[in-house]
Amino acid sequence: MHADFWHQKWLNNDIGFHQSVVNPFLNTHFSALNLKPNSRVLVPLCGKSGDMVWLLAEGFRVVGAELNEGAVRQFFAERGIEPEISSFDGADCFSYQNIDIWVGDLFALTSDMIGQVDAVYDRAALVALPAEMRSDYANKLIELSHSSPQLLITYCYDQSVVAGPPFSVGAAEVASHYHQHYRVVELERKNVAGGMKGKCAADESVWLLENRESA
Ligand SMILES: C[S@@+](CC[C@H](N)C(=O)[O-])C[C@H]1O[C@@H](n2cnc3c(N)ncnc32)[C@H](O)[C@@H]1O
């Protein structure tokens, strides 16, 4: 999935991945991360997700990363907020109170830019990327977050019936990306109502990734 694919999606408002309500797994399971108040949560490939607002309302700080500047502008505009825009190493960061959203390719961001990260919330990010990018993506998150705990949401379905994104990422693959650094626990799995794009049965899983050293 190259940048143009996503820019085109935002340009055409073809954003079926965007949820108008808070993800139910976030509500139910984020507390499993056992974070202190004011912890800073990295939301990779964040789009204009309202889940970030939920995190803020729960007393966390948020740092997002999103390729498409229009998506980031929409996130703030839809809430009537005028963000401050700063630049660092050629990338723009949109900030307001406890949220910073970096505009650009996640792979080009560095720890110096992103700053403190205490946890990661991955919804529609790992599964948005094709197989050949997912290992580099997982390693990038480990680097940026210093193996902070994660709440990760994935789909599992027959990839031969439906082409992603979202891609099918099963238990074995989640483990292959993360088991060296994390204890990987599936917290819940449920059927996707209506299946994947109405074409085949699909499950949605939520995973807790706990740093092996602090678990
Ligand atoms: C499937 S959407 C999910 C958005 C969000 N996580 C949500 O739950 O609504 C994937 C998003 O990742 C962004 N994206 C794709 N590749 C990216 C990259 N390399 N760096 C930063 N953002 C990226 C796309 O522009 C798109 O908004």
The ligand as an ORCA input file, in Angstrom:
! r2SCAN-3c Opt
* xyz 0 1
  C      -7.212      1.952      7.637
  S      -6.858      3.588      8.045
  C      -7.102      3.551      9.819
  C      -7.149      4.896     10.474
  C      -7.372      4.836     11.989
  N      -6.423      3.974     12.657
  C      -8.789      4.439     12.328
  O      -8.978      3.507     13.117
  O      -9.723      5.072     11.805
  C      -5.116      3.643      7.849
  C      -4.561      5.049      7.930
  O      -3.142      4.993      7.911
  C      -2.642      6.035      7.135
  N      -1.317      5.551      6.687
  C      -1.076      4.575      5.784
  N       0.247      4.356      5.676
  C       0.855      5.206      6.531
  C       2.198      5.452      6.894
  N       3.213      4.784      6.308
  N       2.470      6.403      7.823
  C       1.459      7.091      8.414
  N       0.153      6.895      8.117
  C      -0.149      5.969      7.189
  C      -3.663      6.219      6.029
  O      -3.617      7.501      5.458
  C      -4.966      5.955      6.780
  O      -5.509      7.137      7.309
*
